[in-house]
Amino acid sequence: MVSRRSNGEIAWSCDTCGDDGVIHGWERSPADVSELDDSDAEGDAITLLIARELFDVLRDALVLETACELLLARAEGSADGVILTGRTGTFEELVQFVASEANAATGRRRVRPLDKAWESLEAALANE
């Protein structure tokens, strides 16, 4: 679980192991997405619940455009997985990035998680 405090600090805690902490000095670092804007994203606003393993694949494996990067940065943890909130156009763009990455990947260890991520996202969007 991650939250931003009013003073700009990022507080985090792990619901699995109980570890927690506070992040200072993140502003203007490569991880600072506070100035990213996805207001021009098309489609209806939707919320998808995805498995943590899928989120890890998306977060770790892809170089994304602004709207998709912001979609992942806004993710919220829950007991059932990870909640992503955005517009359908951004989710469709994310699906395309995953498919492209899977097609370019070599080796089963890299391709399998990407294929599974693509299938899961496609199924989740179809149910919306």
Wavefront OBJ file of the C-alpha trace (Angstrom):
o trace
v 0.000 0.000 0.000
v 1.313 3.426 -0.953
v 0.030 6.888 -0.078
v 1.274 10.415 -0.507
v 1.233 12.587 2.584
v 0.336 16.283 2.509
v 4.018 17.189 3.059
v 5.004 15.310 -0.126
v 6.413 12.208 1.552
v 5.470 8.801 0.196
v 4.434 6.340 2.903
v 4.433 2.649 2.022
v 3.664 -0.621 3.731
v 3.596 -4.244 2.665
v 0.424 -6.101 3.613
v 2.252 -9.412 3.156
v 5.334 -8.993 5.337
v 4.359 -5.964 7.444
v 7.401 -3.914 6.440
v 6.877 -0.168 5.969
v 8.705 3.073 5.420
v 8.696 6.635 4.116
v 10.325 7.928 0.939
v 11.832 11.424 0.950
v 13.431 13.425 -1.856
v 11.644 11.712 -4.741
v 10.586 14.981 -6.373
v 12.335 15.658 -9.708
v 13.794 12.139 -9.731
v 13.218 9.774 -12.676
v 10.418 8.175 -10.602
v 8.542 11.493 -10.233
v 5.376 11.217 -12.327
v 3.547 14.056 -10.579
v 3.659 16.271 -13.653
v 2.470 13.640 -16.116
v -0.893 14.415 -17.664
v -3.377 11.956 -19.133
v -6.297 14.368 -19.475
v -6.382 13.828 -23.245
v -6.938 10.057 -22.888
v -9.986 8.822 -24.775
v -12.851 6.633 -23.645
v -14.854 6.012 -20.537
v -13.336 5.920 -17.070
v -12.961 2.340 -15.851
v -11.416 0.497 -12.943
v -9.804 -2.921 -13.314
v -8.696 -5.295 -10.594
v -5.653 -7.271 -11.698
v -3.451 -9.864 -10.023
v -0.304 -8.627 -8.290
v 1.804 -10.871 -10.525
v 0.326 -9.194 -13.600
v 1.024 -5.754 -12.160
v 4.646 -6.757 -11.487
v 5.040 -7.817 -15.122
v 3.566 -4.541 -16.358
v 5.611 -2.389 -14.005
v 8.928 -4.153 -14.515
v 8.910 -5.170 -18.151
v 7.665 -2.248 -20.159
v 8.759 1.160 -21.362
v 5.496 3.033 -21.631
v 4.145 6.310 -22.899
v 2.918 8.935 -20.453
v -0.711 7.848 -20.061
v 0.175 4.186 -19.456
v 2.991 5.079 -17.087
v 0.593 7.241 -15.098
v -1.994 4.442 -15.086
v 0.521 2.180 -13.352
v 1.780 4.932 -11.044
v -1.778 5.484 -9.765
v -2.255 1.790 -8.962
v -3.667 0.969 -5.564
v -3.074 -2.246 -3.691
v -5.926 -4.271 -2.273
v -6.336 -7.630 -0.575
v -7.531 -9.056 -3.909
v -4.805 -7.631 -6.162
v -4.036 -4.248 -7.689
v -6.630 -1.681 -8.753
v -5.946 0.298 -11.927
v -8.105 3.315 -12.783
v -8.018 5.081 -16.129
v -9.738 5.537 -19.451
v -10.449 2.745 -21.906
v -8.124 4.326 -24.466
v -5.211 4.118 -22.046
v -5.959 0.485 -21.195
v -6.147 -0.357 -24.913
v -2.788 1.360 -25.417
v -1.358 -0.685 -22.553
v -2.607 -3.900 -24.181
v -0.840 -2.891 -27.403
v 2.424 -2.220 -25.537
v 2.240 -5.624 -23.838
v 1.548 -7.384 -27.152
v 4.415 -5.568 -28.833
v 6.790 -6.383 -25.989
v 5.733 -10.055 -26.062
v 6.310 -10.242 -29.819
v 9.776 -8.727 -29.485
v 10.804 -10.813 -26.469
v 13.061 -13.814 -26.749
v 13.150 -16.757 -24.399
v 10.232 -18.451 -22.698
v 10.940 -16.846 -19.312
v 10.309 -13.449 -20.858
v 7.526 -14.342 -23.299
v 5.276 -16.371 -20.973
v 4.601 -13.636 -18.385
v 3.995 -11.083 -21.147
v 1.595 -13.408 -22.969
v -0.260 -14.045 -19.726
v -0.380 -10.296 -19.015
v -1.792 -9.643 -22.475
v -4.445 -12.346 -22.077
v -5.436 -11.077 -18.613
v -5.754 -7.473 -19.753
v -7.765 -8.467 -22.818
v -10.142 -10.520 -20.665
v -10.528 -7.751 -18.082
v -11.308 -5.170 -20.774
v -13.797 -7.493 -22.445
v -15.676 -7.768 -19.135
v -15.944 -3.999 -18.729
l 1 2 3 4 5 6 7 8 9 10 11 12 13 14 15 16 17 18 19 20 21 22 23 24 25 26 27 28 29 30 31 32 33 34 35 36 37 38 39 40 41 42 43 44 45 46 47 48 49 50 51 52 53 54 55 56 57 58 59 60 61 62 63 64 65 66 67 68 69 70 71 72 73 74 75 76 77 78 79 80 81 82 83 84 85 86 87 88 89 90 91 92 93 94 95 96 97 98 99 100 101 102 103 104 105 106 107 108 109 110 111 112 113 114 115 116 117 118 119 120 121 122 123 124 125 126 127 128
